[in-house]
C-alpha cells in the first residue's frame, strides 16, 4: 500500500472539485477507499492516508 500525506490527498480532492476544508477532504478520501492513520515522527503527529489497492479483474 502506498502512504500519502494529507497535502497529497488534498491536492487530489481539490482537482475533483471538493471544497477546501478538512471535513470534506476526509469524507472524500474515505469514500474513495483511502484509510486514515496518524504517524508520530520526531514528536510531531502527521495525518497520513493509505491509498486503496487496485482491484484485480
Secondary structure as GFF3:
##gff-version 3
##sequence-region A 1 57
A	DSSP	beta_strand	3	5	.	.	.	ID=ss1
A	DSSP	alpha_helix	6	15	.	.	.	ID=ss2
A	DSSP	alpha_helix	22	31	.	.	.	ID=ss3
A	DSSP	beta_strand	35	41	.	.	.	ID=ss4
A	DSSP	beta_strand	44	50	.	.	.	ID=ss5
###
